[in-house]
Every structure is written in structure tokens, then in C-alpha cells.
Amino acid sequence: MARAVGLTLLGLLAGCDDGGQPAKSVADQPAVCDPDDGSLVLPEGFCAMVVADNLGFVRHITVAEDGTIYAALRNLRFDLGGILALKDSTGNGRVDIVREFADAPGMAIEIHDDWLYFGADDAIYRYRLGQDLVPDGPGEVVVDGFPEQQEHTGKTFTFDERHNLYVNVGAPSNACQEKNRQAGVPGLDPCPQLERHAGIWRFPADRTGQRQADGERYASGIRNAYALAWSRRAEALYAVQHGRDQLHEFWPGLFTQEQGADQPAEQLLRIEAGGRYGWPYCYYDAEQQKLVLAPEYGGDGDAVGRCADYPSPLLGFPAHYSPNDMLFYEAEQFPEAFHDGAFIAFHGSYNRGDQGQVGYQVVFVPFADGKPTGDWEVFADGFAGDSGHVESPEDAEFRPTGLALGPDGALYVSDSVQGRIWRITYIGKDGDA
């Protein structure tokens, strides 16, 4: 069961900064945050400032060494997309210069070796960064040739220290049925979609003009891993998978409406080369804490069968929370308990029936030796509104969708509803001396 960070994790924090000196009180700090923390609810000692607002359909973000923010834009309903370059020219912490370039809808964006990489839905591009706010010239195609699909089209990615690029290619379906999302229809066995979808592909990051077929299928059986991150400390790749949907709607004789809302878990996975992770044949039942057969493949909610051949997740999160980004905190500003742990942005649910929609949060998972050292904990809340519980996603005031690390160690969070970006800073607890 998740719990507020202040109850457990922050109890481990001493009243000193990372240099061993007493942390300054909030009153001693420069004005880096809004009085209401931009409507967020944060642990004691943290505060937030809205650095940009009303930007449109923002997805992932990245922050350059000079503080420039780059944001990916994506709205498939209106075929809108592109990249925003955001700059604070006054030094007050808020963006006052906004420039737009490119026009493709895209999910992911990241800086690597002085290049800005952008994950459009059909290709990975890169733009050379220079002295100008907006890159000069058109983007170069790093990888294209991905299959066309209607679901889970976003191409998120990350890099390792050896200049490899890892790209998520989501599944084009819910459970690999011949007719997608049809009640009572069995799944294709073996699932042909695994050949080019539902996995992670690896490419050289510095090579242009590649096709998907040129890459290595690094891992498979992952339904959709928008939340994908490389841990430098563990030297390993991690993902949080979007679990399958509609257990009750498609199999009402096996699953109650409540079970359909509460299952299956979103899974935190450590991705190994050549790994297979079970989709579409299996899903993770958080209550039983085991992988079980999907009903499309003969499962009844309890049978394990072939799922014994796949690795269990490191952690399970509540169903339908929609993990959209993941970031390992490899900086020093936050207290030591946060170092090398993972932040995860949950976009929030939309398919829990009449059970109400939940999960519009940024959570934290402490890590050591490449594994979680405890349960996940809510870090930033208040995105959905005062209640945190909405009837539909359209009722949520904000939906967190992207995470980035600033050059000073601040955590940036983006929202896809109003296009807001927050900067979260640790300033110490009142009374520390």
C-alpha cells in the first residue's frame, strides 16, 4: 500500500544539507517557489514553482545545462505536434520566451551529446544544439521504418553510457486478438505482433538513416513502456509497463467490475538483453503477487501455466495508473534518501468503469543495488484537483506526463491538460538549524 512520503521516507532525512551543514530554513532561501506550490502537495522541505503555463499538449520535457527547457507536443485527435523551446531571460525562474519548431506529434525528448533527440510517433529525429535557442536546420532521421499502428504509437527512448539508444515500440492491441478489443475472442498464439511491436529496440545513438530492421530487438513481451529510463548507478534499463485493459468488459463471467478496475498491476521491470516479459499471454495480479494467464489464452484469473517462464516485476502499481515517464534521480540537491531512486509520472486512469478515476501523481521508488529497497510512495499530488478522485480524465485539472532533471538538481514535471511545467526544489525544513 502506498503512503505519503512524509510518513516514512522523509523520516530518514537528517536536518543537514549534502555538505554536512545545517539546512537553511525556508525564510533564508531565495524566492524559488510559489506560495501555493503551483497547486501541488509535496513532502515537507520541498516546494514548487510554475515556470511555464498554457503551453498546449505537452508530453515529455528535457532541460539543457543553460536552463533552456525543451518540450514535446502531441495531440493525435487534432493532429497537433512539435517542439517548444522555453527560456527564462530575466532570471526570475519563469519562462518568458517561447519558440516552436518541428510539426510532428511526439512523445519523448532528450538531450544527448549536444543533440536534441525527439521521438515522433513514426521516427526518432535529432537536432544539433548551438548558441541559438532554436536549432538551426531540419532534424536528421536517426531511426524510422516503424510499423503503422493505431494504439500506443508514442516512441519513447533513453540512452546508456555507451551511446546506445533504446526505443519503446508499443503493442498495437490490448491482448493480440485477431479482432482487437472484442469480447470473448481468444488471442493469437503465437502472437505475431511481437515481431515488430511490444518491445524495446536498441540502436547506435550516433548513426542516422537507420530503420527498425537495423536495430536489435533488445527485449519483448512489454505491452507499452512509455516510462523508460537507464540507471547509471545500476548500469541497467528499467521500464514501467502499461498493463492490459478490460478484463471485466470482455470476460464478465470470469471477472467482476471491481476486478476489472483493480487488475492488472502496472509493472516496474528491469529490462535484460534478450528478456521476454509475458505480454500478451500473461498479466500481473497484484493481490496474488504473481503472473497469471490472460483469459485470451485460457486463463481464469488464477491459473499460471506458461507465465511461470517469465520474470516477475520488481514492483506492481495500481491498475490503469498509466505510467508515462520515469527518471532516476542522479543529482545531489535532494536529500540522500532520494539519490539514485526513481521518480515515475502517472498520467492517471481512464478505464475503471464507474469505480472513479485515480492515479494522477508523481511517485518515488527508493533504489539500492539495482533494486527497490521499499514500497513506492507518493511524492507529488494534487494534480487532479482537491479530491484526487475524478469521474473521468477530462475532470482532472492536471495530468503529469513528463519528468526532467535540471542542471542544479531540481525536478521538473510537465502536464498534458493545460501545458503547465513545475520546478520542484528542496529548500530544507522549517526549524532546521
Steps between C-alpha positions, in 0.01 A plus 500: 500500500635841404542760770599863524873562471499705818396200709795277413760615252548850635536355845840379378618849412723689738473876539820559301580572141722269295813680615430412862397857589165586657230548238379856463146582597247596236526863612872504416452376146452707184148516361503182291145381560139612483307557825261216411770285332310527174209299650723202578519309826863421583699353790630734770815682388401506130327776308398566141481787254298512179768589246274485194127466438235469228746347254264252339523121488837455667642151537862434602753774578876540532715778646831620354806603704411868449148442634319498165201265507398301195150351494342248264143571385250231403127485443391233255133603502586834343822382327703757694865469589844652501769617741504805727820676610440687827733758652513715814683816387438705816634266767174490698454127439206534260500445125449819300623388156323221309605380155345212307661285233431167328138396446473125560309368803751351742524352846866497606780754499852484644843662461794271424851608392392852398214365291131536577327167430125499434274195489228561245238231464661358187871582538781620727654833392789706630584870481844655552501739795701820474500855631154576365189407696352311204723248318622613160381281215267204468522194717692190397323164493670266745253211468180454303325211329285415800170320429180699478262447789195656664579440868807586709669684215734716711871423458666568833872439542804524724882472475774308677861609559619309193295721267230243438147618435212289639160553336162382625266363233161443663255223421233587241231321700370414844568125501602397145157388386425452132234769544629749755297563813220254434319321782571128533744485206814289566846638441726405210748235610782557438443874486636635168500857633807418710719502189492878459300629797470463878867530580817706521734544204865610531691715249828694485404851610749677273396336173236656273284344230426180691187291465334292771630189323857625551460499878520222755180380661634544852193372688146390417165426662459855638159641412600866510791667682455875471681516836851389400826596673864397529660489845865600492553370851363153416614514135163356406180579313166530679141547386153533648254316281145604416299189591216361290139622527141378513511175692139544615360650179633218280476214750210582738456135593852490646553850640278736695486870422709568808763248389512665159565836668765368739688262269754456356791685659724740314841331522845640581743287300876470482561441130771249413644438153293230334238513776140394444240644735177318430265722297248408363487158664524617861419785734608575857239456771607738778276339761639151441845644417554274204479491123186320382367391162296755310144386424572527127747213553288278723547679832238512772656764727698241696674258260871566441597260221768637267522819706738316736760543222502881523667720764287665764507881519704687759183677616135514409305828489121543500318408182452752220715772662666557157875539565621759249853586607777382731814673627782383725608777734874519422566840659587644841247776582238269653585324828700180490197274539395602147837439334485242219133426568234523231226757449203385289233725347158337489267659248194359677235245417216520250353150493390407853131503408282657769769443765638853446829603343821520706878509472580858396824513700879500495632220720844406628665157528820477712774289339823331605711245313266519203185405692227681694575513872141559601150564374416792272389825660303801378735794448290763321121508511218747440508479120144375459355759737416520866339156524754310292207287380319584175226336298686538170845620386335810353418605857865500608650847531847372411648166390874448558668359192869593490800526734838668458803584711625858510873585503474594869322176594144637500224270375281627215152357441278561196123480458305403189168674579590868529862475395645595838859435611606502866847521650525314833784599733622382839550797734513327838252476782383789714676483833814329370802660657 
